[in-house]
Amino acid sequence: MKIIFIHGMNQQSYDADSLRQHWLNAFQSGLNHSHLDLELNSLDIKLPFYGDLLSKHKLYNNLDLDTLLPKSIAHLHLPFHLRHNSTIAPEPHPCVSALPDFNPAYAKSLTQRLAVFTALTRDHAFKELVLFLNHYPKLHETLIHKFLIETYLYLSNPDFMQEVHQRIMSYLHPELDHIIVAHSLGSVITYNLLHQYPHFRIQRFITLGSPLAFKVIQEKLVTPISRPPQLYGDWFNFYSPDDFLTAFPLSNSPFNFEPPIINQAIRTPINNPHSISGYLQHPAVIKSIVDALKCKK
């Protein structure tokens, strides 16, 4: 059984070895928090690295989140009907308890409290902005092009997409079972790749902080959107209510296929809710990986 970790965008500060170690450290921490004595060296874990391809194309990510918001984000309130649109189905699964995290009520200093409240206010404002943008895919695409170069390149440049796919496929084996754990843009890449190359065997597909619910992403995917044909196990989708980049569960159309995606809301650290560390350390994510390993024993 092979575990394939698929990373997201903006990893140019790492190389293949250092990023793999970053993910393994988070995974090990999650195992420790869950009191699971699982030896990582006994597992066949691969992490295809494509972070260097952006530099090859002589581009770089220019993601400055503060430039997307008014100067006073505390007063950013979108119309009520946009923030609570009926097309966004309520998540049926309760939010899993978080790992121990910073509690502003017990902050030791005013600086710590201000940092937490600033992060909470920022994330609230970005979530409202994302809800708004999902109604206007063309505007959303313009912002992706300007601020998320790697995402735009993958969705719009066939050569770049093919290079990324080749990096990942070099770690997949047509005669072995795989557990794929994909974060952020990595979930979009994996979904696309599995529909274009259906000869791999996937026991479980786990998406973390996935932007697949965004219409601007869906318009660039292989259609019709459907369950990957070679996935014979469950699809788990973990998202955080504090993560503005993944504001929606994958439960509405076009993701309301059978068997359904198992959406699970979890809490990730408020200072960086989209980071892989927050997702991969969470007990519910750890359980979804370990349970899949047990199924083949």
N, C-alpha and C positions, 0 to 999 in steps of 0.2 A: 504494500500500500504506500503510495507516494503522496506526501502533502506538498502542494504547490502554493506558495505565497505569491500573490500578485500585488505589487505596490502601486501607489497612486502617483499624482503629478508632483512636480517641484522637488525632486530628490537629487538635484545636481550637486549638492554639497556632499553627497556620499559617493562611494564607488561600490562595486558589487559586493565586496567582502564586508565593508563597514555597514552597509544597509542590511545585509543578511544578519549580521550580529545584532543590530538594533532591534530587528523583529524577533530574533531568538531570545534576546534579553526580556522583551515584553512578554513573550510567550512563557518563558520560565517563571517570570514574576507572577503571571496569572495562574500557573500551575501551583506555585507556592501558596498563593492566597486561597486557592481551592483545596489545599492540603492533599495534593495528588503527587505521589512519588513516581513520576514518569521520567525516565532517563532520555534526554533529548538525543544523545548519541545513538540510541537504539532506533530512532525514527529516520526515515528517508525524507528529509525536508529540503526542498529546493526553492530558491527565490530568483527567478529570471530578472535581470536588471536591464532597464531601458532608459534610465535617467540620463545617460550620456548622449543619447541620440539628438536631444535638443541642441546641444552644443555643436554637434556635427552639422546641423542645419543652420548654424550661426544665428541662433535665436536664444532668447532667455525669457523666463517667466517674469512678468512685471505686476505681480499681485500685491497691490497696496490697498487693503480693504477700506482704510479710512477715506480714500479718495472717492469711494462710491457713496458716501453718506454726507448729509448736511453737517455743518460744523457743530451744531447742537443736536446730537442724535437722541438726546433724552426727550425731545419734543416731536420725534418722527412717529406719527400715528396715521396709518393708512385707513381708508374708509372701512367701516365695520364689515360691509358685505364682501370685501376682498380678503380680510383676515379670517373670516369664518364662512368661506364659500362652501355651499352644500356639496360640491363635487369632491371635496376632500373627506373621505370616509373616516369616522372615528376609529382609532386603533382598538381592536377587540382584546388584545393581550395587555395585561397590566405591566407597568414599568418595573423591571427587575431592580432589586436593591443594588446600590452602587458599591464600589470599593470605597474604603475610607477616604474622605476628601476633605478639603478645607471648609470649615464652617465659619461664615463671617461673624456669627454671634459670639464666637470665642476668639476672635482675632486679637493678637497681642499688641497691635499697633494701629494707629489711624491709617498709616500707609497701606497696610495689608487690607484693611476694610475698603479703602478707596479703590484699590486694585481689583478687588472682587466685584464691587458694585459697578465699576467701569466695564468689566468683562460681561457682567449680566446685562447691562444696558445695551452694550454693543451687540451682543448675540440676539437680544430681543429685536433690535432695530433691523439687523440683517435678516432675521427670519421673516419679518414683515415685508422687507424688500423682495426677498425670494418669492414669497407668496404672490406679490404683485407681478413680478417678472414672468412667472409661469403662465400668466394670462396673455403675455405679449412675447411670443417666441423670437420674433425678429429683433426686438430690443435686447432680449436675453442673449441672442447669438452675437450681437454687436459687442456686448460687454465681455462675453467669453473670448472673442477675438482680441480684444484690447488687453484684458487682464489675465487670461488663462491660456497663454499661447500654446502650451503643450496639449491641452484639451482640444483647442481649435484645430491644431495640426492633425491630431489623431482622427478627428471627425471629418475633416475636409481634404486631407492629403493622402491619396491612396498609397503613395510610396512610403510615407512615414508609417502609415497603418501596417503595411506589409512588413516593414523592418521590425516593428514592435511585435507583430505576430510571430515572426521567425524566431525572435529571441525566446518567446514563451514556448513555442512548439518544440524547441530543441530539448526541453526538459520533460515533455510529455511522451508517453510510450503507448502505442496502440493496444498492447497486450496486457497492460497493468491497470489496476484500479487507482483512481485519484480522488483525493479530497482537495478541492480548490478553495482557498481563502483569499478573497479579493477585496481590496480597500479602495474606496473613492473611485477615481478614474479607472483603476484596475478592474472594478466590477463591470464597467462599460466595455472595456477591452475584452474581458473574458467572455461576456455575453456574446459579443460580436464574433469573436474567434470560434466559439463553440458552434455557432450557427453556420459559419463558413467552412469549418472542418469537423464534420460530425463523426469521425472515426476514432475518437478517444472515449474511454470509459470513465464516467464521473460518478462516484458513489454519493458524494455530497458536495453541494455548492453553497458556500457561505459568503455572503456579501456584507461588508462593513462600511457604514457611512456612504451608501451608494446614491449617486445622483440620477439613477435610471428613471426616476419618476418625473423628471423634468421633460416637458414637451419638446424643448429645443434639442435635447439629447435623443429622444425617441424618433424625431424626424430624420436623424442621420443613421439610424440602425437598420439592420436587415429586417425587412417586413414580410409578412405580418409578425408583430412581436408575439413570441410564444415561448413555451418552456423548451430549454435546450434538449434536442432529441436524444442525446446520449446520456442524459442525467436520469439514472434509474433509482436514485435515492431522493432525499429531501433537499429543498432549497430553503435555507435560513437567511433571512434578511434582518440585520441588526441596525437600528438607527437610534440616534439620541435626540430627545426634544430640545437639547441645548445646541445642537449642531445645525447651524443655518444652511449648510450646504446639502443637508439631507432632511429637508423639512417634511417629507411625506413618506409614509410606508408604501410598499409596493403591493397594494391591495385593490386599488381601483382599476378599471379598464385602462390600458390593455393587459394588465397583469392579473386579471381575475380568472385565470385559467385553472384547469384541474390536472393533477392535484395542486392545491393552492400553495403559494409561497407562505412560509411560516414567518410572519413579521413579528419582531420583538423589540419593543422600546426598552432601551437601557440608559443609564446615566453615565456620562463621560465627564472628565474634569472640566470645570467651568472656565479655566484659564486657556484651555486649548481643546475644545470639545470634538474637533474633527481629527485629532491626531491618532495614528495607529496604536500608540501605546494605550490610550484610554479604552479603545475597542478590544484590542487583543488580550488585555489583562483581565477583562471582565469575566466573572464566573460563568455567566450564561454562554458566552462565546467559547470559553474553554470547554465547557460541557458538550457543546455541539461538535467540537473537534474530537474530543476523547471518546464520545459515544460512537462516532463514526468509525473510529479505530477498533473499538470493541466489537462492532458488528461483523468484522471480518476474521475475528479470532475463533 
